[in-house]
Amino acid sequence: MTTTTLNPTEILLAELRGRGITLQAHGDKLRYRPRDQMTPDLIERLKAHKDDVLAILAACSGTDQSNPRRYAARLIRQARQDGDRDRAVAMRDCWRERVTICTIDGGLPTVDAQRFAHEEVRALNQLYLEYAQAMGYNTP
């Protein structure tokens, strides 16, 4: 099994969550509450990773993706229905491994871990489809 480490943005989000701080995106601005829980260090790190945080919030806010677990399950189910067992198994394993790493090693709450895993599964699915198309395989 490969070991995956959290990137600095994921670590920052875990720290914010641990302090009970919630983030909201308003256009290209971030708002956080409660303000009194923020330290100068956290504010600087949030500024440094603002683009990544905004991207994560945007990826988890759509109606189709508001429940990351259900969205990942839909992608996996679709791969099975397409007859692509290898892709379905790879996405399932990716989901399980990422959630486990984020919760056990990263200390993230399950809901946050599922948001990160959702992005990994979505990206893996896209890579599989692009590869299959480039190789001339039939793709859905």
N, C-alpha and C positions, 0 to 999 in steps of 0.2 A: 504494500500500500504506500502511495506517495504521501509525503507530509506537505501540507499547505500551511503557510503562515498568513496571518492577517496583515493587510497593508495598513499604512498609517491612518488612512481615512476610516477603515473599519475599527481600528483601535480607538480613535477619537470618538466615533459614534458609540462604542461600547462604554467609554468613560462617561459620556454625556447621559446615556441611558441609566448608568449606575447611579448618577447623581439626581435622577428624576427629571432631567432636562428634556423637554420636547422641542423639536425643530419643525418649522413650517417654512415652505417656500412661497414667496410672494414675488412673482416675476423673477428677476435676477437677484433678489434680496433674501436673506435668511432672517427669520425671527426665532427667538428662543425664549422659553419660559421654564421655570421662574428665573428672572434675571439675577437675583441675588445668589444663585448657585454657581454662576459663571465666575471663573477666576481669570485674571489677565492672561495667563498661559493658555487656558482653553480658548479664549477669544482670539488670540493670535493664531493658534493652530486651526481654529475654525475658518479664519480668514485665509490661511494658507491652503486649505483643502476645500474652499468654498465651491469651486466648480464640480469637484467629485461628489460632494454632499448634495448639491442641487441635482446632479444627474441621478443619484440614487433615489432621492425623493421623487423625482419625475417618473422614474421607472416603476415605482411602486404606487403611483397615484391614479393610473388609468382605471376605468371601470372593468376592463377585462383582466387587469392584473392586480386588483385591489386585494385579492386573496391569493398570495403567492403560492401557497400549497396547492390550491385548486387549479391555478394556472399551470403549474409544473405538471400536475397529474394529467391535465388535458393534453399537453404536449406529448407526454409519454404514451398516453392512450392513443393519440393520433398516429404516432410512429408504429405502434402495434397494429393498428387498423390498416396502415399502409403496407404491412407485411415486413417492416424493417425492424426485426427483433434486435439486431445489434445496436441500432440507434436507441431504441427504447431502453435496453439494459444499460447502456452507457449513461443515458440521462437519469435513469433511476439511481444508479450508483453514484453519480455526480451529486444528485440531490441529497442522498443520505450522508455521503462523506462530508459535504460542505456544511450541512446543518450540524453534524456532530462536531466538526472542527470548530465552528464558530461558537457553539454552546459550551463545549468542554474546555478546549484550549483558549478560546477567546473570551469566555465568560459572558457571552451575549444572551439575552433572553431569547427564547425560541422564536418569537415573532420576528425579531430582527435578523436572526440567523436564517429564517425562511426567506426573508427579503433578499439577502445576499445569495442564497442558494438559487432562488428564482432567476436571478441574473445569470448565474453560471449555466443553468440548464438552458435558458433561452439562447445564450451565446453558443453553447455546445450544439444545440439543434441547428442553429444557423450555419455553423461550420460544417456539420455533416451534410446539410443540403447543398451548400456551395461546393463541397468536395465532390459529391455525387454528380452534380451538374457538370463540373469541370472534367470529370472522368467519362462523361457521356452516359451515365446510368440513368434509368428512368426514375424520375422524382415526382412526388405528388404535386 
